[in-house]
């Protein structure tokens, strides 16, 4: 961790107050000299967040000022309750899109705009409550169930959904109805209806954004493009040339009535709120974990849930839309020299000043420039190199990622989330259902056991089959385990006298797995073969003992190392040294790459 940051990876246990309010762990040690760095970083992020928040409000389906409303209390909430000292939480294109789809599914087309705004804010409050409930229940582990390849495909699809959805605004036509593919086809097909002044302004803004991010990345390109376009709109009277402007943006807060928010509509929005939590948490915690790993800090996923909950409650309280972690703004703050979450507090104040005193200047902002800002902002989401990597490394994961992408682009966002969750569980089940299985042999020096299939210098132990099952032994793969091992043990002569099961990677056994071990023992016994277990996790041994499976297998069938199990098999001994695995003396280490995995005897 950088020495100029507060805190350390290791430290004394935190008090209950510090656990409840993580701000108490870093604020007391704040150095006055750091404020200049945090203030500069806050100005940098403010220059990014103001135009992007307004653009994301368009995605969320609410007036642009509500994008600014979402920021101040959200930042304060995360600064007090969040666990990461580098993560920036704010409006996001991904969750803004899901928010718009969710609210749009329960709002009647004839409803007043105020109803859409109120329900959008209510959705943010719902998301905040769900985050808090999950954090209090210590459900941070749920992030692991949204597989990274599936999330990558979903994010790429979402980026395409947003970018293509903004194309009509970029060229000055009404957005066609239908899925993303249809919007793209019809927008390009109606080229004769494009408003060419609008196209020119939007294309110029988009080109400037890409040029500045390429050649002067530290310059706040979005702010510059927004300011120049506002000045150009007034100087060249762009509105009279068919360029649509944002229009009046009220200075100060302009809240709507909550009266249109009813229990029935809240229930109808619950699936969308859960989708936002799944996607938002998976995105945010991935960013926070990357910074924590870089700085050698620990990240408490449960505390993060509480932090995101506080941020969304803050956003909803000011009638903004739901928020999540932002990689681009987190990186911008870090590159600008931000030291601590004080930069979140300063940014909050700057956005509040913008709402109270500056918001009115955005009335001459061309809509096509907002579209350009959005398209530029989401290009980082459309990273096809991730799909190319999956294509090269794991074809199954590539198709899972492509399925999630297609679900968003061809169907819609919420079905895309459901497809992503379903594909994640399919991937988990497939990995359990297709465990890595190895038959181990001994190297010429007799000290190391390795996979015979990938290490030709190794040789099988005469009369002994050493079988490594590199997965938990559970209901999903127990039948595969027994069928495969029985087939190998009862193969063509010479058949082994003893089967040694290497359990080093068998972190868990359930009752179905225990039944499989008992069945295997009985089957081998009818073949006149013995079953020995080596390197068994102590928790697994305890489970087998409580399940009474060990009564069938025999206490003397468990050995701490493969070498000792092989020696017992060759000597015909029924008992040996202490059987429980001792991690301090066990030198048989499994390497992650099967082609290089060596198991010391």
FIRO-519076 format. One record per residue (C-alpha): y, z, x; residue in three letters. Coordinates in steps of 0.1 Angstrom, whole numbers, padded with zeros to 4 digits, always signed. Each point is the difference from the previous one (the first is absolute). Example, Ala and Ser with C-alpha at 12.3 -4.5 7.8 and 13.67 -1.06 7.14 Angstrom:
BEGIN
-0045+0078+0123ALA/+0034-0007+0014SER/
% end
This chain:
BEGIN
+0000+0000+0000UNK/+0035-0007+0012UNK/+0017+0030+0015UNK/+0032-0006-0019UNK/-0017+0006-0033UNK/-0005+0033-0018UNK/-0034+0016-0001UNK/-0033-0006+0018UNK/-0035-0010-0008UNK/-0012+0035+0005UNK/+0017+0032-0010UNK/-0004+0034-0017UNK/-0012+0001-0036UNK/+0027-0007-0025UNK/+0011+0025-0025UNK/-0005-0006-0037UNK/+0037-0008-0004UNK/-0002-0026+0028UNK/-0031-0015-0016UNK/+0018-0003-0033UNK/+0033-0012+0016UNK/-0008-0020+0032UNK/+0038-0002+0006UNK/-0002+0036+0012UNK/-0023-0011+0029UNK/+0026-0023+0016UNK/+0035+0009-0013UNK/+0003+0034+0018UNK/-0006-0018+0033UNK/+0025-0028-0006UNK/+0023-0007+0029UNK/+0036-0008-0007UNK/-0001-0028+0026UNK/-0025-0019-0020UNK/+0023-0005-0030UNK/+0018-0029+0016UNK/-0033-0019+0004UNK/-0011+0009-0035UNK/+0034-0011-0014UNK/-0001-0034+0018UNK/-0036-0005-0013UNK/+0011+0009-0035UNK/+0028-0026+0001UNK/-0025-0026+0011UNK/-0024+0008-0027UNK/+0028+0002-0026UNK/+0009-0035+0009UNK/-0035-0011-0008UNK/-0008+0022-0030UNK/+0031-0009-0021UNK/-0005-0037-0004UNK/-0038+0004-0002UNK/+0001+0027-0026UNK/+0022-0022-0022UNK/-0024-0029+0005UNK/-0030+0022-0008UNK/+0017+0011-0031UNK/-0001-0036-0011UNK/-0038+0000+0006UNK/-0003+0032-0020UNK/+0018-0016-0029UNK/+0031+0023+0000UNK/+0036-0006+0008UNK/+0008+0000+0038UNK/+0018+0033+0000UNK/-0032+0018-0010UNK/-0015-0010+0033UNK/+0027+0021+0017UNK/-0006+0029-0025UNK/-0036+0002+0012UNK/+0010+0009+0036UNK/+0021+0032+0004UNK/-0023+0026-0015UNK/-0032-0018+0011UNK/+0011+0003+0036UNK/+0010+0037-0004UNK/-0033+0007-0018UNK/-0021-0014+0028UNK/+0022+0015+0027UNK/-0008+0035-0014UNK/-0037-0005-0011UNK/-0013-0029+0021UNK/-0022+0006+0030UNK/+0010-0030+0022UNK/+0031+0001+0022UNK/+0002-0038+0004UNK/-0008-0014-0034UNK/+0028-0014-0021UNK/-0006+0002-0038UNK/+0019-0023-0024UNK/-0002-0030-0023UNK/-0028-0024+0007UNK/-0008-0035-0011UNK/-0037+0008-0007UNK/+0005+0031-0022UNK/+0031-0015-0017UNK/-0022-0030-0010UNK/-0027+0023-0015UNK/+0027+0020-0017UNK/+0014-0031-0017UNK/-0034-0012-0011UNK/-0009+0035-0014UNK/+0032+0005-0019UNK/+0000-0036-0012UNK/-0034+0005-0015UNK/+0012+0028-0024UNK/+0036-0012-0008UNK/+0005-0023-0029UNK/+0018-0033+0009UNK/+0027+0008-0025UNK/+0007+0035+0015UNK/+0034+0009+0014UNK/+0004-0001+0038UNK/+0006+0038-0001UNK/-0036+0005-0012UNK/-0014-0018+0030UNK/+0022+0020+0023UNK/-0010+0033-0015UNK/-0037-0008+0001UNK/+0003-0012+0036UNK/+0015+0034+0009UNK/-0027+0018-0021UNK/-0026-0019+0019UNK/+0015+0012+0033UNK/-0002+0036-0013UNK/-0036-0005-0011UNK/-0009-0014+0035UNK/+0017+0031+0015UNK/-0020+0024-0021UNK/-0033-0018+0008UNK/+0008+0001+0037UNK/+0008+0038-0002UNK/-0032+0007-0020UNK/-0021-0019+0026UNK/+0017+0018+0028UNK/-0005+0035-0015UNK/-0036-0009-0007UNK/-0003-0011+0037UNK/-0011-0035-0009UNK/+0014-0017+0030UNK/-0033-0014+0009UNK/+0002-0026-0029UNK/+0020-0023+0023UNK/-0032-0008+0019UNK/-0015-0016-0031UNK/+0024-0029+0000UNK/-0016-0021+0028UNK/+0024-0014+0026UNK/-0011-0036-0003UNK/+0003+0002-0038UNK/+0035+0015+0004UNK/+0010-0027+0024UNK/-0010-0027-0025UNK/+0017+0018-0028UNK/+0033+0003+0020UNK/-0001-0037+0010UNK/-0005-0009-0036UNK/+0028+0023-0011UNK/+0023-0016+0025UNK/-0008-0035-0013UNK/+0005+0013-0036UNK/+0034+0013+0008UNK/+0012-0029+0022UNK/-0012-0027-0024UNK/+0015+0020-0029UNK/+0034-0002+0017UNK/-0001-0037+0006UNK/+0014-0009-0035UNK/+0030+0023+0006UNK/+0004-0015+0035UNK/+0004-0035-0015UNK/+0019+0010-0031UNK/-0025-0006-0029UNK/-0017+0022-0025UNK/-0033+0016+0012UNK/-0030-0018-0016UNK/-0025+0021-0018UNK/-0036+0005+0013UNK/-0017+0011+0031UNK/+0013-0004+0036UNK/-0017-0034+0005UNK/+0015-0014-0032UNK/+0034+0013+0009UNK/-0002-0017+0033UNK/-0012-0033-0014UNK/+0025-0001-0029UNK/+0030+0010+0023UNK/-0008-0028+0024UNK/-0008-0024-0029UNK/+0035+0006-0015UNK/+0019-0010+0031UNK/+0022-0022-0021UNK/+0013+0031-0017UNK/+0009+0019+0032UNK/+0037+0011+0002UNK/+0008-0014+0035UNK/+0030+0022+0008UNK/-0022+0030-0007UNK/-0027-0015+0022UNK/+0025-0005+0028UNK/+0013+0035-0002UNK/-0035+0015-0002UNK/-0014-0022+0028UNK/+0030+0009+0023UNK/-0005+0037-0007UNK/-0038-0003+0007UNK/+0005-0019+0032UNK/+0026+0025+0012UNK/-0024+0029-0007UNK/-0028-0015+0019UNK/+0022-0011+0029UNK/+0015+0035+0004UNK/-0034+0017-0002UNK/-0013-0024+0026UNK/+0029+0000+0025UNK/+0020+0032-0007UNK/-0026+0023-0017UNK/+0021+0032+0004UNK/+0029-0015-0021UNK/-0002+0009-0037UNK/-0004-0036-0012UNK/-0003+0008-0036UNK/+0033+0019-0002UNK/+0018-0028+0019UNK/-0014-0027-0023UNK/+0009+0020-0031UNK/+0036+0006+0012UNK/+0005-0036+0010UNK/-0014-0013-0033UNK/+0022+0023-0020UNK/+0031-0012+0019UNK/-0012-0037-0004UNK/-0005+0005-0037UNK/+0036+0010-0004UNK/+0015-0024+0025UNK/-0018-0031-0013UNK/-0004+0011-0037UNK/-0037-0005+0001UNK/-0004+0011-0036UNK/+0019-0031-0012UNK/-0025-0021+0020UNK/-0030+0014-0019UNK/-0010+0028+0024UNK/-0010+0030-0020UNK/+0015+0034+0012UNK/-0013+0035-0004UNK/+0029+0009-0022UNK/+0016+0034-0007UNK/-0016+0029+0020UNK/+0014+0033-0012UNK/+0013+0024+0025UNK/-0015+0034-0005UNK/-0032+0008-0019UNK/-0005-0017-0033UNK/-0030+0018-0017UNK/-0017-0011-0031UNK/-0016+0021-0028UNK/-0035+0014+0004UNK/-0006-0002-0038UNK/-0021-0032+0002UNK/-0026+0017+0022UNK/-0029+0011-0022UNK/-0034+0016+0007UNK/-0018-0031-0011UNK/+0018-0023+0024UNK/-0006+0025+0028UNK/-0037-0001-0006UNK/+0001-0038+0000UNK/+0017+0001+0034UNK/-0025+0024+0015UNK/-0023-0028+0015UNK/+0031-0016+0016UNK/+0011+0034+0014UNK/-0034+0005+0016UNK/+0001-0035+0014UNK/+0034+0008+0016UNK/-0014+0032+0015UNK/-0030-0018+0014UNK/+0020-0028+0016UNK/+0030+0022+0010UNK/-0021+0027+0016UNK/-0022-0024+0019UNK/+0030-0018+0014UNK/+0021+0031+0007UNK/-0027+0021+0016UNK/-0011-0029+0022UNK/+0036-0003+0014UNK/+0003+0038+0004UNK/-0034+0002+0018UNK/+0010-0027+0025UNK/+0032+0019+0010UNK/-0019+0033+0001UNK/-0027-0015+0023UNK/+0027-0015+0023UNK/+0018+0034+0003UNK/-0033+0021+0002UNK/+0009+0018-0032UNK/-0023+0011-0028UNK/+0006-0015-0034UNK/-0010+0020-0031UNK/-0008-0026-0027UNK/+0002+0027-0027UNK/+0035+0009+0011UNK/+0009-0037-0001UNK/-0011-0002-0036UNK/+0023+0029-0008UNK/+0028-0017+0019UNK/-0004-0033-0018UNK/-0001+0020-0033UNK/+0033+0016+0008UNK/+0015-0033+0010UNK/-0010-0017-0033UNK/+0011+0029-0021UNK/+0034-0003+0018UNK/+0001-0037-0007UNK/-0009+0004-0036UNK/+0025+0028-0005UNK/+0029-0024+0007UNK/-0017-0027-0021UNK/-0011-0020+0029UNK/-0034-0016+0004UNK/-0030+0011+0020UNK/+0001+0002+0038UNK/-0024+0000+0029UNK/-0001-0001+0038UNK/+0017-0030+0017UNK/-0012-0014+0033UNK/+0030-0021+0007UNK/+0025+0028-0005UNK/-0021+0026+0018UNK/-0001-0024+0030UNK/+0037-0007-0003UNK/+0008+0037+0001UNK/-0023+0006+0029UNK/+0014-0029+0020UNK/+0036+0012-0007UNK/-0009+0033+0016UNK/-0007+0022-0030UNK/-0012+0034+0011UNK/-0008+0020-0032UNK/+0000-0002-0038UNK/+0037+0009+0001UNK/+0005-0038+0000UNK/-0015+0000-0035UNK/+0026+0025-0011UNK/+0028-0019+0016UNK/-0012-0033-0016UNK/-0002+0018-0033UNK/+0036+0010+0003UNK/+0011-0036+0010UNK/-0018-0015-0030UNK/+0015+0026-0023UNK/+0035-0010+0014UNK/-0009-0037-0007UNK/-0009+0008-0036UNK/+0031+0020-0006UNK/+0026-0021+0017UNK/-0013-0034+0013UNK/-0024-0013-0026UNK/+0026-0020-0018UNK/+0005-0025+0029UNK/-0035-0015-0007UNK/+0011-0016-0033UNK/+0006-0034+0018UNK/-0034+0001+0018UNK/-0018-0033-0008UNK/-0035+0005-0016UNK/-0014-0026+0023UNK/+0010+0022+0030UNK/-0019+0029-0015UNK/-0030-0023-0003UNK/+0004-0010+0036UNK/+0001+0037+0011UNK/-0032+0006-0019UNK/-0018-0030+0013UNK/+0009+0009+0035UNK/-0009+0037-0005UNK/-0035-0008-0012UNK/-0009-0026+0026UNK/-0013+0029+0021UNK/-0025+0006-0028UNK/-0013-0035+0001UNK/-0019+0003+0033UNK/-0029-0025+0000UNK/-0010+0009+0035UNK/-0017+0030-0015UNK/-0022-0023-0020UNK/-0007-0021+0031UNK/-0011+0031+0018UNK/-0024+0009-0028UNK/-0014-0035-0001UNK/-0008+0003+0037UNK/-0013+0036-0001UNK/-0016+0006-0033UNK/-0005-0027-0026UNK/-0009+0024-0027UNK/+0033+0019+0004UNK/+0018-0033+0000UNK/-0013-0009-0034UNK/+0008+0035-0013UNK/+0036-0004+0012UNK/+0003-0035-0014UNK/-0014+0013-0034UNK/+0028+0027-0001UNK/+0026-0027+0009UNK/-0012-0024-0026UNK/-0001+0028-0027UNK/+0038+0005+0005UNK/+0009-0037+0002UNK/-0022-0015-0026UNK/-0002+0029-0025UNK/+0027+0026+0003UNK/+0010+0031+0020UNK/-0017+0028-0020UNK/-0033-0020-0002UNK/+0004-0006+0037UNK/+0001+0038+0006UNK/-0031+0005-0020UNK/-0017-0028+0018UNK/+0010+0015+0033UNK/-0014+0034-0010UNK/-0032-0015-0012UNK/-0004-0021+0032UNK/+0007+0031+0021UNK/-0029+0018-0016UNK/-0022-0031+0003UNK/+0008+0000+0037UNK/-0009+0037+0003UNK/-0033-0005-0018UNK/-0008-0031+0020UNK/+0005+0019+0033UNK/-0023+0028-0013UNK/-0024-0026-0012UNK/+0000-0019+0033UNK/-0003+0027+0026UNK/-0003-0008+0037UNK/-0036+0005+0011UNK/-0012-0001+0035UNK/-0034+0004+0018UNK/+0007+0018+0033UNK/-0017-0004+0033UNK/+0002+0017+0034UNK/+0019-0014+0029UNK/-0019-0004+0033UNK/+0014+0033+0014UNK/-0015+0019-0030UNK/+0032+0019-0008UNK/+0017-0023-0026UNK/-0011-0014-0034UNK/+0016-0032-0013UNK/-0004-0026-0026UNK/-0029-0023+0010UNK/+0015-0029-0019UNK/+0031-0002+0022UNK/-0012+0015+0033UNK/-0029-0020+0014UNK/-0004+0023+0031UNK/-0012+0028-0023UNK/-0036+0004-0011UNK/-0017+0017-0029UNK/-0016+0033+0005UNK/-0038-0004-0002UNK/-0014+0014-0032UNK/+0034+0010-0012UNK/+0025-0017-0024UNK/+0035+0013+0006UNK/+0020-0010-0031UNK/+0037+0005-0004UNK/+0016+0000-0035UNK/+0038-0002+0005UNK/+0012+0011-0034UNK/-0002+0029-0024UNK/-0033+0001-0018UNK/+0010+0000-0036UNK/-0011-0015-0034UNK/+0016-0034+0008UNK/-0022-0007+0031UNK/-0030+0024-0003UNK/-0023-0027-0012UNK/+0011-0024+0027UNK/-0007+0027+0025UNK/-0035+0008-0011UNK/-0010-0036-0005UNK/+0013-0012+0034UNK/-0014+0029+0020UNK/-0034-0001-0018UNK/-0003-0037+0007UNK/+0008+0005+0037UNK/-0024+0029+0003UNK/-0029-0019-0017UNK/+0007-0032+0018UNK/-0024-0020+0022UNK/-0020+0019+0027UNK/+0006+0019+0021UNK/+0014+0023-0027UNK/+0019+0031+0012UNK/-0016+0034-0001UNK/+0034+0016-0005UNK/+0032-0010-0017UNK/+0032+0017+0013UNK/+0030-0003-0023UNK/+0033+0002+0019UNK/+0023+0018-0024UNK/+0031+0000+0022UNK/+0021-0021-0024UNK/-0016+0015-0032UNK/+0029+0022-0009UNK/-0012+0007-0035UNK/-0033+0001-0020UNK/+0000+0003-0038UNK/-0030+0010-0022UNK/-0011-0037-0002UNK/+0002-0002+0038UNK/-0020+0032+0003UNK/-0026-0014-0024UNK/-0002-0032+0021UNK/-0007+0021+0032UNK/-0028+0019-0018UNK/-0014-0032-0013UNK/+0001-0016+0034UNK/-0017+0031+0015UNK/-0028-0002-0025UNK/-0004-0038+0005UNK/-0001+0002+0038UNK/-0025+0029-0004UNK/-0024-0023-0019UNK/+0004-0025+0029UNK/-0009+0028+0025UNK/+0035+0000+0014UNK/+0024+0028+0006UNK/+0037+0001-0009UNK/+0024+0018+0024UNK/+0038+0003-0005UNK/+0024+0000+0030UNK/+0037+0010+0003UNK/+0002+0012-0036UNK/+0034+0013-0011UNK/-0002+0038-0007UNK/+0015-0005-0035UNK/-0028-0025-0008UNK/-0026+0025+0012UNK/+0015+0026-0022UNK/-0001-0023-0030UNK/-0036-0010+0007UNK/-0009+0037+0003UNK/+0018+0010-0033UNK/-0016-0031-0017UNK/-0034+0012+0013UNK/-0006-0034+0015UNK/-0004+0016+0034UNK/-0031+0018-0013UNK/-0016-0035-0003UNK/+0015-0015+0032UNK/-0007+0032+0021UNK/+0025+0021+0019UNK/-0018-0011+0032UNK/+0007-0037-0007UNK/+0037+0003+0009UNK/+0012-0005+0037UNK/+0034+0003+0015UNK/-0003-0032+0021UNK/-0020-0033-0001UNK/-0014+0008+0034UNK/-0015+0033-0011UNK/-0014-0017-0032UNK/-0016-0027+0021UNK/-0015+0025+0024UNK/-0015+0020-0029UNK/-0014-0032-0015UNK/-0016-0011+0033UNK/-0015+0034+0007UNK/-0011+0006-0036UNK/+0018+0033-0002UNK/+0008+0012-0036UNK/+0027+0023+0011UNK/+0026+0000+0027UNK/+0034+0013+0010UNK/+0025+0013-0025UNK/+0003-0028-0026UNK/+0036+0002-0012UNK/+0024-0024+0016UNK/+0024+0016+0024UNK/+0031-0022+0004UNK/+0010+0018+0032UNK/-0032-0010+0019UNK/-0008-0033-0018UNK/+0009-0029+0022UNK/-0013-0027-0022UNK/+0032-0017-0011UNK/+0001-0030-0023UNK/+0025-0027+0009UNK/+0018-0019-0027UNK/-0010-0035+0011UNK/-0037-0006-0007UNK/-0003-0024+0030UNK/+0011+0028+0023UNK/-0014+0030-0018UNK/-0020+0021+0025UNK/-0017+0033-0010UNK/-0006+0024+0028UNK/-0034+0016-0001UNK/
% end
